[in-house]
Amino acid sequence: MTVSEYIFEFLYKKGCKTVFLVSGSSAMWLTDALCRNDDLKAICCHHEQAAAMSADGYGRIHGDVPGCCLVTIGPGATNAITGVAQAYLDSSPMFVISGQANSRLLDYEIKTGIRQHGTQSLNLEPIVTPITKYFAAVMDPADIRIHMEKAYHYAITGRKGPVWIDVPVDIQNKQVPEEMDGYNILQESNAYDVDYQNIAKIVLEAKKPLILAGYGVRCSQAVEELKELSRKIQAPIVTSRGGIDVITSDSEWFVGRPGAYGDRASHFAIQQCDLLLIMGSRLSVSTIGYYPRKLAQNAVKIMVDIDEKELSKEDVPIDYKYNIDIKEFITTLLDNITETVSEERRIWKMHCFDMRMKYPNVKPEYKKEMPLNEYWVTKKLSDLVSGQANIIVDTGSVCNIVSQSWRLKEGQRYLISGGLSCMGFWATAMGAYQDKRQLIAITGDGSAQMNIQELATIDYNNIPLKLFVYNNNGYMLIRHNQHNYMNDRFLGVGPDSGLKTPDFCKVAEAYGVKAVRIESEEEMDEKMQEVLSANEPVLCEIIVQEFAPIEPRIASKVMPDGSLKAAEFDDLYPFLEQ
């Protein structure tokens, strides 16, 4: 068995069934080994960024099974970096396998620090190490087993993330020895210093408990345990952007989604609660606003996270911090809670529900607006999409509006580019495809362009993606920023400032993909149903407002010295009367 054959056989045995790639000469033996492996499906992309994003999507959807992308030397590898950085920040397990120059040339580059020694060659280690959990250049065939085992271990344990194996072209086709060293995994002690009885006491004494759930809940496969905790202690739930799909929008325990573009109910609940259980959320600025020391300042705050570095931050004063797997924490805590809850909690729960009803993000008047309002479009679409669906939402104004207004159903998965927030994220849908589940991607006309070439990949592989392009004639979020803070000095946000986007229906048809355009409320239901019921990939272009309000939001004002001053966390724009 060659090194290349070993790599893909290893990945298949770990549960990976699909590899996303862009072929290249310096990955020739790797590509051939994949070609000859009948157990793996190869999806040939047109850009390495999309291949890496697809592997990221595969890892998110499958949990403990890493995604995989194969790229070639130099620019092939560097093109993948955006997708890898995205996976690193969003805790997605994935393998990157790259072809490299001859090992002798690479070794000379590493030892001397010369910029380049060989065609297209580039020493990747200093470039990708900061955005991977493990990197190895395979310089000896006998080392492939230990590198693959270590990489897999790092990819799926602790806070999950991407790993990278760089294979010189002369090593790729060498035979692996029958006897190879393996990786002895050190079993980490689970003897965490957690006083569950004390935590249970704190939880039971609270009158207004609240849970803030992040993507860590999904990563630790603790969604059902979280729901049980919420029910048992009568604590409503708010979610970060990454944690949106841990609770349905019609749940009696759901309050809202806080953030710079959040909702009033969740912000009020956070500031009014007397106990905040922070489960797998890193408390990013985009979630908690610009005054972290004031977050839930009247509450006891308990934070649980698998990443100790996140717990080490001192932005938000946290009373109790626990570096432990969330599923283990919740399960053990549940075993220590036996008392019944109080009448005060029932009142608190109803108060949160009433706030949710009182302050909707999708207002009835949006229905009558022309051109179409993105909030109303999203509401209509979310009503029609199946409960068995994987929904991928691109960045920019689309991410803000859709995340504020999408009504999540039981069984749906909801993926965004959280930490990196990169345009073109819609291509992640290729890796998020699962048989017998609807595959939905929502993007803006700006972000759609970033990976538009993958329409060819989707058509060729007949991936039944329904790609909804909200066409607001440019970059609406940046248009807002330049309007609010730059006195309407516009650049690079639309046709009047140097940026033009195409007719997406014509583009789709050029790639062989069916296209549908929606321009009015009257045709929305019928055409959305047409798109969703099609047994083929479809691009649906929806013409929406160029300069629509994105609200509620945390607004900032420009001060006389040019600095920005943000409003308080629970004082969202449009501002309410005191």
Secondary structure, DSSP 4 states (H G I P E B T S, - for coil): -BHHHHHHHHHHHTT--EEEE---GGGHHHHHHHHH-TTSEEEE-SSHHHHHHHHHHHHHHHSSS-EEEEE-STHHHHHTHHHHHHHHHTT--EEEEEEES-HHHHHHHHHH--S-SSTT----HHHHGGG-SEEEE--SGGGHHHHHHHHHHHHHSSS--EEEEEEEHHHHTSBPPSS----------------HHHHHHHHHH-SSEEEEE-HHHHHTT-HHHHHHHHHHHT--EEE-STTGGGS-TT-TTEEE--STT--HHHHHHHHH-SEEEEES----HHHH-S-GGGTTTTSEEEEE-S-HHHHH--SS--SEEE-S-HHHHHHHHHHT--SPPPHHHHHHHHHHHHHHHHS-SS-GGGGG-SSBPHHHHHHHHHHHS-SSEEEEE-STHHHHHHHHH--PPTT-EEEE--SS--TTGGGGHHHH--TTSEEEEEEEHHHHHHTTTHHHHHHHTT--EEEEEEE-SS-HHHHHHHHHHSTT---SSSGGGT-----HHHHHHHTT-EEEEE-SGGGHHHHHHHHHH-SS-EEEEEEB-SS----SB--EEE-TTS-EEEPPTT-PBSPPP-
